[in-house]
Amino acid sequence: MPTARRVTAPLDAYVLHRYDWSETSLILDLFTRSKGRVTVAAKGAKRPYSQLRSVLLPFQRLSAVIGKQAEEAQSDVVTLRSAEWAGVDATPVLPPARLFAGFYLNELLMKLLARGDAHPLLFDAYAATLRSLATSDDFAEQIGLRAFELVLLKAIGLLPELDRVTATQQRLQPEADYQWLGDRGVVDADPHLPAARLPGGDLLEIDAALRDNNLGALHVACATRLDRLKPVLRSLVHYHLGSPSLRTRDVMRDARQLIGGR
């Protein structure tokens, strides 16, 4: 009797990054709901007649089937057997003005999320953020990015409890000022520290939204205190990346300078 071929269940996935593997093939980093970040080899994907050529695009939700380790590739690279769009409602088209924001999300996931570390709620937040960006203005874009940064930091274990001082475990007071530092967590505001201050009420509202896994409430919490929250989160992201800059931000800044100079 012939041995039955093992069938792999399709994965909900997004393309985070792609680069050439050969004249006809690609290596891609996929962000999947059930397996986290997965690196795959898409053989023949660059050929003009390949079905994968028009499918393996960023910000498009896919249904992907992966197989065994790809030959002539690194040990953690598996073969992409097939991929197709997951449906019109699940694949928002980002307007040109929001592409940098989308690539910023992808860069954060590439640099902070370990391979094979599954975070279904983070995947759902990424999908929801892309849908939001598809219809966002500049202000709504900033809200969505800040909310996603918070969800990401929580998912990968880099977010302290935001309802208490980290060192003493004392509950925050809504009217008091605090500072949120990458190496110390939440601390009482210190005039000798250059870090921006946040009222306890800000942190408590953000904490409540994160505990409820309520992305809508998190957007509201970020919207009402965006100016205070943005420098704090930027500092935290840079601290955990171990780098003062991100490629996406550098490219976006250069593009704006070029446009402004014309």
C-alpha positions as CSV (number, residue, x, y, z in Angstrom):
1,M,0.0,0.0,0.0
2,P,1.4,3.4,-0.9
3,T,2.1,5.8,2.0
4,A,-0.4,8.6,2.2
5,R,1.1,12.0,1.6
6,R,1.0,14.3,4.7
7,V,-1.1,17.3,4.1
8,T,-0.1,20.6,5.8
9,A,-2.9,22.9,6.9
10,P,-2.8,26.3,5.3
11,L,-1.4,29.2,7.4
12,D,-2.8,32.7,7.7
13,A,0.2,34.8,6.7
14,Y,1.6,38.1,5.6
15,V,4.9,38.8,3.7
16,L,7.2,40.9,5.9
17,H,10.4,40.8,3.7
18,R,11.6,39.2,0.5
19,Y,14.9,38.9,-1.3
20,D,16.4,37.1,-4.2
21,W,17.5,33.5,-3.8
22,S,18.4,32.8,-7.4
23,E,17.5,34.1,-10.8
24,T,14.0,32.5,-10.5
25,S,13.3,32.1,-6.8
26,L,12.8,34.2,-3.6
27,I,13.4,33.8,0.1
28,L,10.6,35.4,2.2
29,D,9.9,36.1,5.8
30,L,6.3,35.4,6.6
31,F,4.4,36.5,9.7
32,T,1.9,33.7,10.4
33,R,-0.8,33.4,13.0
34,S,-0.1,29.9,14.2
35,K,3.7,29.6,13.7
36,G,4.9,33.2,14.2
37,R,7.7,34.3,11.8
38,V,8.6,31.7,9.3
39,T,11.3,31.9,6.5
40,V,10.3,30.2,3.3
41,A,11.8,29.6,-0.2
42,A,9.4,30.3,-3.0
43,K,10.9,28.4,-5.9
44,G,10.2,29.8,-9.3
45,A,8.3,32.8,-7.9
46,K,10.1,35.3,-10.1
47,R,9.2,33.5,-13.4
48,P,6.8,35.5,-15.5
49,Y,4.2,32.7,-15.5
50,S,4.4,31.8,-11.8
51,Q,1.1,32.0,-9.9
52,L,3.1,33.2,-6.9
53,R,4.5,36.3,-8.7
54,S,1.4,38.4,-8.2
55,V,0.5,37.0,-4.8
56,L,3.7,37.4,-2.6
57,L,3.2,41.1,-1.9
58,P,3.5,43.0,1.3
59,F,0.3,43.9,3.3
60,Q,-1.8,41.2,1.5
61,R,-3.2,38.5,3.7
62,L,-2.4,35.0,2.4
63,S,-3.3,31.4,2.8
64,A,0.1,29.7,2.6
65,V,1.1,26.0,2.6
66,I,4.7,25.2,3.6
67,G,6.6,22.0,3.3
68,K,10.0,20.5,4.3
69,Q,13.4,22.2,4.5
70,A,14.3,23.8,1.2
71,E,17.3,22.2,-0.6
72,E,20.4,24.4,-0.8
73,A,19.0,26.8,1.8
74,Q,19.7,27.3,5.5
75,S,18.3,24.7,7.9
76,D,15.5,27.0,9.1
77,V,14.2,27.8,5.6
78,V,11.3,25.7,4.5
79,T,9.7,25.3,1.0
80,L,6.6,27.4,0.2
81,R,4.3,24.9,-1.6
82,S,1.5,27.3,-2.4
83,A,0.0,30.7,-1.6
84,E,-3.1,32.5,-2.5
85,W,-5.0,35.6,-1.4
86,A,-7.1,35.1,1.7
87,G,-10.0,37.2,0.3
88,V,-10.8,40.8,-0.6
89,D,-12.0,41.8,2.9
90,A,-8.8,40.5,4.4
91,T,-6.4,42.3,2.0
92,P,-6.6,46.1,2.3
93,V,-4.7,48.1,-0.3
94,L,-2.5,50.7,1.5
95,P,-2.5,54.1,-0.3
96,P,0.9,55.5,-1.2
97,A,0.8,57.8,1.8
98,R,0.6,54.9,4.2
99,L,3.2,52.6,2.7
100,F,6.0,53.8,5.0
101,A,3.8,53.1,8.0
102,G,3.2,49.6,6.8
103,F,6.9,49.0,6.2
104,Y,7.6,50.4,9.6
105,L,5.4,47.7,11.2
106,N,7.2,45.0,9.1
107,E,10.6,46.2,10.2
108,L,9.6,46.1,13.9
109,L,8.4,42.5,13.5
110,M,11.5,41.5,11.6
111,K,13.8,43.0,14.2
112,L,11.9,42.2,17.5
113,L,10.0,39.0,16.8
114,A,11.9,35.7,17.1
115,R,11.4,33.1,14.4
116,G,8.9,30.4,15.3
117,D,7.4,32.5,18.2
118,A,3.6,32.4,17.6
119,H,1.5,35.3,18.9
120,P,-2.0,35.0,17.5
121,L,-3.2,38.2,19.2
122,L,-0.3,40.2,17.8
123,F,-1.1,38.8,14.3
124,D,-4.7,39.9,14.7
125,A,-3.5,43.4,15.8
126,Y,-1.2,43.6,12.8
127,A,-4.1,42.7,10.5
128,A,-6.4,45.2,12.1
129,T,-3.7,47.9,12.0
130,L,-3.3,47.4,8.2
131,R,-7.0,47.7,7.7
132,S,-7.0,50.9,9.8
133,L,-4.1,52.3,7.8
134,A,-5.9,51.7,4.5
135,T,-8.4,54.5,5.4
136,S,-6.3,56.6,7.9
137,D,-5.3,60.2,7.8
138,D,-1.9,61.4,9.3
139,F,-3.3,61.6,12.8
140,A,-5.0,58.2,12.7
141,E,-1.8,56.7,11.3
142,Q,0.1,57.9,14.3
143,I,-2.5,56.5,16.7
144,G,-2.4,53.1,15.0
145,L,1.4,52.9,15.1
146,R,1.6,53.8,18.8
147,A,-1.1,51.2,19.6
148,F,0.7,48.5,17.6
149,E,4.0,49.3,19.3
150,L,2.3,48.7,22.7
151,V,0.8,45.5,21.6
152,L,4.1,44.3,20.2
153,L,6.1,45.1,23.3
154,K,3.5,43.3,25.4
155,A,3.4,40.2,23.2
156,I,7.2,39.7,23.3
157,G,7.5,40.3,27.1
158,L,9.1,43.7,27.0
159,L,6.2,45.6,28.6
160,P,6.2,46.2,32.3
161,E,3.0,46.3,34.3
162,L,1.7,49.7,33.6
163,D,-0.5,50.0,36.7
164,R,2.3,50.1,39.2
165,V,5.8,51.3,39.9
166,T,8.1,48.5,38.6
167,A,10.6,48.5,41.5
168,T,8.3,49.0,44.4
169,Q,5.1,47.5,43.0
170,Q,3.1,50.5,44.4
171,R,-0.1,51.3,42.5
172,L,0.0,54.3,40.3
173,Q,-1.8,57.4,41.3
174,P,-3.8,59.0,38.4
175,E,-2.7,62.5,39.2
176,A,1.0,61.8,39.8
177,D,3.7,61.9,37.1
178,Y,5.8,58.9,36.1
179,Q,8.5,58.0,33.6
180,W,8.8,54.8,31.6
181,L,12.3,53.7,31.0
182,G,13.6,50.8,28.9
183,D,16.0,49.5,31.6
184,R,13.9,50.3,34.7
185,G,10.2,50.1,33.7
186,V,7.8,52.6,35.3
187,V,9.4,54.9,37.9
188,D,8.4,57.9,39.9
189,A,9.1,61.1,37.9
190,D,12.6,62.3,38.6
191,P,13.5,65.9,37.6
192,H,17.1,64.7,37.0
193,L,16.0,62.2,34.4
194,P,15.7,63.5,30.8
195,A,12.9,61.0,29.9
196,A,9.4,62.4,29.2
197,R,6.8,62.3,31.9
198,L,3.4,60.6,31.7
199,P,0.5,61.1,34.2
200,G,-0.5,58.0,36.0
201,G,-3.9,58.3,34.4
202,D,-2.4,57.8,31.0
203,L,-0.6,54.6,32.0
204,L,-3.7,53.2,33.8
205,E,-5.9,53.7,30.8
206,I,-3.4,52.1,28.4
207,D,-2.9,49.2,30.9
208,A,-6.7,48.6,31.0
209,A,-7.0,48.4,27.2
210,L,-4.0,46.1,26.9
211,R,-5.3,43.8,29.6
212,D,-8.6,43.5,27.8
213,N,-6.9,43.0,24.5
214,N,-9.1,45.8,23.2
215,L,-7.4,47.4,20.2
216,G,-10.2,50.0,19.8
217,A,-9.9,51.1,23.4
218,L,-6.1,51.3,23.0
219,H,-6.5,53.6,20.0
220,V,-8.7,55.9,22.1
221,A,-6.1,55.9,24.9
222,C,-3.4,56.7,22.5
223,A,-5.4,59.4,20.6
224,T,-6.0,61.6,23.7
225,R,-2.3,61.7,24.7
226,L,-0.5,61.1,21.5
227,D,2.0,64.0,21.9
228,R,3.1,62.7,25.3
229,L,3.2,59.1,24.3
230,K,5.1,59.3,21.0
231,P,8.5,60.3,22.4
232,V,8.2,57.7,25.2
233,L,7.5,54.8,22.8
234,R,10.1,55.9,20.3
235,S,12.7,55.8,23.1
236,L,11.5,52.4,24.2
237,V,11.6,50.9,20.7
238,H,15.1,52.2,20.1
239,Y,16.2,50.9,23.5
240,H,14.9,47.3,22.8
241,L,16.2,47.4,19.3
242,G,19.7,48.4,20.5
243,S,19.8,51.0,17.7
244,P,19.1,54.7,17.5
245,S,17.5,54.5,14.1
246,L,15.3,52.4,11.8
247,R,15.7,52.0,8.1
248,T,12.1,52.8,7.4
249,R,12.3,56.1,9.4
250,D,15.5,57.0,7.7
251,V,14.0,56.5,4.2
252,M,10.8,58.3,5.1
253,R,12.8,61.3,6.5
254,D,14.9,61.4,3.3
255,A,11.8,61.2,1.1
256,R,10.2,64.1,2.9
257,Q,13.3,66.2,2.7
258,L,13.4,65.5,-1.1
259,I,9.8,66.3,-1.6
260,G,10.1,69.5,0.5
261,G,13.1,70.6,-1.5
262,R,11.3,70.5,-4.8
